[in-house]
């Protein structure tokens, strides 16, 4: 188990009124935010199957995922077990459960925009331990 605290300001300065640069083939990159309110970034997992996911993360607040392109599947832990959510392009999904994601068509082949708070705590644990607790 690992715990991480994220505190403001938790994002880089971003230029206004112009496109934001981001590095493709990067699992998670925070791009911008509003201090003490929200931050957003691009999420593109290198994992290509559920079997490759070793840990799930849970924040103490929900986060919003919107698939921009490609294919990306979230795996969430529920009391009944692990469940997969296949993200659909431009359809927002609000997640509060322990989760992780993978790109079934190859590493970094799906990209989701993620919006979350600027201040939160995250717990990382093996997937099965979320179900057993």
Secondary structure, 3 states (H helix, E strand, C coil): CEEEEECCCCCCCCCCCCCCCCCCCCCEEEEEEECCCEEEEEECCCCCCHHHCCEEEEECCCEEEEEEECCCEEEEEECCEEEEEECCECCCEEECCCEEEECCCCCCCCEEEEEEECCEEEEEEEHHHHHHC
